[in-house]
Amino acid sequence: MDKAALLAKFSQDPDSYYRVKLFEDQGFERKKCTKCPRYFWSQDPLKEVCPDDDVDDAYSFIGNPPTSKRLDYAAAWRQVESFFVDAGHESVSRYPVVSRWREDLYFTIASVVNFQRVTDSGIEFVFPAPSVIVPQTCLRFNDVGNVGITGRHFSSFCMIGQLSVPDDGGYWKDECIDLDYKMLTDTLGIPKKQITFVEDVWSGGGSFGSSLEYFVGGLELGNAVFTEFQGSLEKSRQLEHRVIDMGAGLERFAWVTMGTPTAYDCCFGPIVSHMTDAAGVELDNRVLCDYFGAIGRNMTRQGISDARAGALLSCTGVTKSFEADVIAPLERIYLIADHLRTLAFAITDGALPSNVGGGYNLRVLLRRMMAQFVHLRGSHDIDELVDLHVKYLSGTYPELGEAASEIKEIIGIETGRYSEMRTRVESIATKMRASKSAPTVDELVTLYESDGVPPDYLKEIGAIREIPQEFYGRIDQLHQPAAQKIPEQNAELAGLQRTEPLFYGDDPHEFDARVMRAGGDYVVLDRTSFYARSGGQEPDSGTIGGFRVIDVTVHAGIIIHKLDGGAPEEGQTVKCMVDSARRSAITIHHTCTHILNSSARQVLGSWVWQHSAFKDEKYARLDITHHSALTAKQVSEIESLANSIVRKNLPVTVSSYSRRDAESKFGFRIYQGGVVPVKTVRIVSVGDFDVEACGGTHTERTGQIGLVKIMRTERIQDGTIRLVFAAGDAAISYIQGQDQSLERVGAALGADRQKIAESVERTLANAELLRTRTKSLIRRSSEPAAAAAVGAAKKIGNIMLYATIDDELDSEYHIAVGSKAILVEPRLVYLALINEDSRIRIVAYSGADASGKMSAGTLVRETAAVLGGSGGGNERFGQGGGTDASKMRDAIRRAEEIASG
């Protein structure tokens, strides 16, 4: 929707959209800005421009707070919370910063996101009370490059959410603006004439409405959005449930009352003073107030680099030494404090820095943060900094204190990886330092994407001078989740009622049903016990009217059965039979998935969440979020804990709750299997060991599982570990198969099962001894073989080409011979095609006098292409391979062509 057109339309009718009772009562006058087309409301008769264009008033509170109260971050929230609770709001604890209830968001970006749910019929709001107040931590990464420099940008911030549903016992515009005005004047102590309201609009998710932003001292403190319409600008209708969505920045509330040089100074608690003391930074608040005020004013019309440069030039007292000794270290300290706080919230809520998904942004933050420490004087212990954050914030967010040790553990692992990255990419950085031209934004993005090199590190070591302003916005855009789609109705299923799912009731495996729709190879029944593929659980099989069921899917509540060999006619009543043995095996695997997920969390850490799962008859797999590959000890502990839960024979119960009640009672851990797009949530509890929202089938007690066996684990991507397992009869079959394999190994080694390990160790020792002797023989034979190769080489122009096809000796032999041969004859090009099982290995060397004319790497690429493969190397040495053994002679002819020409 065109926001400018919407604002223009609403501004034409201010009485309908913007005029509220408070404006009349307090003498606010509506004015049109003389510099832009926007309208605003003010009690100041001399005010002619809106806050966005009022350069003189911008950031005027810095060094001169207009308020009668001084409230830091923690105190400001206590005051605001108390005010709204007294006004009839329910105070709600923050929701996770990882928005598990939304597929289209990795992180919670606004307080209203807490209450938005996507169902199979559209987006709806779910509020715990008609009017709520919440201190919601939000994460945004589009302005990461500004953090620490502007004094007001954060990667995580607290959006105070004041939300109300007027059609469900809440209130509408008049009361909202009246409450916000009283909160600003009475609770924060802001003089009435300092407050300006600016007309605006908001749209998103198919709904829209007017809004009023409120400013003090040129700083936007909050925005009250009145969401009341859906549709388009030309054709709209009123929402069934209108919503007040006021979002205000807690950091800004504190800043405007404290008047500190930056918002960071009053919102991070003791961490800033601790780091400035350790770094030996001597602060001059008068100069800093002028400097950061200038940056704020400059940024209304300039980018960050120009705004900073302008402030450095215009502010008295900001000398070169002041910039180097005070401003630069402060910028680093602010950045570290901000990024560390964001990481603390994200890790507490189960997110991990990684190379995929939302974890990508977290790793960006951590590596930006680490790049700053090297430039700060003094000693800075990250664990100590985490403790300072946690202690200050625990009054509002006690969960941070509970997760402190895990925050430190994850950050410790990631700082180690950062150090490894520095060592690994030193050569890249060296080449960049030597280059005369600066890398483009695209080149920096590619470098980060392919090698994990943050531009902050490159700046730290002098490889680049500045980080392009748009870099972090580009990175953020590259790693956004796909938009969440609302399911569309299939035309072929139009008019059908939802299928009655018998598997959620008595679950008969033999039943009669009426065919409601049939076509080709599918049928829709009025009721069914066939479970459809969903939530990672594979579908049931069996028969319908004598036809074999080969797949079952669900679309908007309608269950579709795909059949083999035809389908019964519409209107028939047919006999249906579910394959009970298959269902039982899958049910056991599904229940076991819940148990293993909680077992992994208890063994590994609270950051473990189910990433995805697959449950079939013979085996299942569970993908979990974890930072490193699992050790054998960890796998054993997870398996042992899971089997102990099986032996306890705990009850597995299923209950239904409204989404609001389920989230309130159990929290957001219930969303292990992803978003649940229904209003009524099915909660599966495994005793008091695990609680999840789940639509699958489960055993009645854990004892029915019998046995759990983890078959293997693997790290499938950064931050994700896969556990492949079997349970019940499938686990027994797997163990029996392993026993049979051991018997065969024992027979081959001539040892009984009890001594297989000892026999294998002896065999490996003998093999290692054989390899050592083989290498010695290769060294002894390589010199005469090299001389023989030179003697057999074919002279082509100024090059001597030796090319051979070998079905007996391996690449190690030819590497030894080739490296010697080009020393004997510098004009020699040595090419060996080695037939190793089903693949041809290529080894090439080019002597000192031949390499300028025939590069070994080029030769390998060309010959490998003939063989249907690839390869490369440098001028002296190359290697590669291919698969088409029939073209080996053609590959040698291609080598001769290259030598000839």
Helices and strands as residue ranges (DSSP letters): H 3-11, H 14-17, H 21-26, E 29-32, E 39-42, G 51-53, H 73-86, E 90-91, G 111-115, E 116-119, E 122-125, E 131-139, G 144-146, E 156-164, G 166-168, H 173-182, I 183-187, G 192-194, E 195-204, E 207-216, E 219-231, E 236-249, H 250-258, H 264-267, H 271-279, H 285-298, H 304-314, H 320-322, I 323-327, H 328-348, H 359-373, H 382-393, H 398-402, H 404-424, H 426-434, H 441-451, H 455-460, H 471-478, G 491-493, E 500-501, G 502-504, E 510-519, E 522-525, E 527-528, E 542-544, E 547-555, E 558-564, E 573-578, H 580-604, E 610-615, E 620-625, H 632-647, E 652-658, H 659-666, G 668-673, E 680-686, E 690-693, G 702-705, E 708-717, E 720-727, H 729-749, G 753-755, H 756-792, E 794-796, E 799-806, H 811-824, E 828-836, E 839-846, H 856-866, E 870-873, E 877-882, G 885-887, H 888-900
